[in-house]
Amino acid sequence: AASRVAKTAYFLLFAGLQGLNLAGILRVYASAQLLYLVFQAAAVTFATVAATTVAVAASPSTNFLVLAGPVAAGMGLVLGADLVNLLFGSRAVHSAASYLGAAGVAGHPVL
């Protein structure tokens, strides 16, 4: 088992690399004056993940964990829809994938 210091160091390395990656993305989109697209995709993705987290936290039993696959697939569709909108600006594909993803994430029963 890795020590707490090593785990913290790995996390800080990961967070730093993610920050560098995000800084590059923000710089490219800021120079093209399209920064609002990055923030729109981030806001929608945050809302989806937050809603799923609240649903899992409010689940009265651990049977919810059985549904991890469909929930992950739904979240993947929502993330994919955000990326399609960000990169290609296709509203039709974005809307279709968003609604399918939202149905996958929210359409499960909380047991």
HELIX and SHEET records of a PDB file:
HELIX    1   1 ARG A    4  SER A   31  1                                  28    
HELIX    2   2 LEU A   35  ALA A   57  1                                  23    
HELIX    3   3 THR A   62  LEU A   67  5                                   6    
HELIX    4   4 ALA A   68  PHE A   88  1                                  21    
HELIX    5   5 ARG A   91  ALA A  106  1                                  16    
END                                                                             
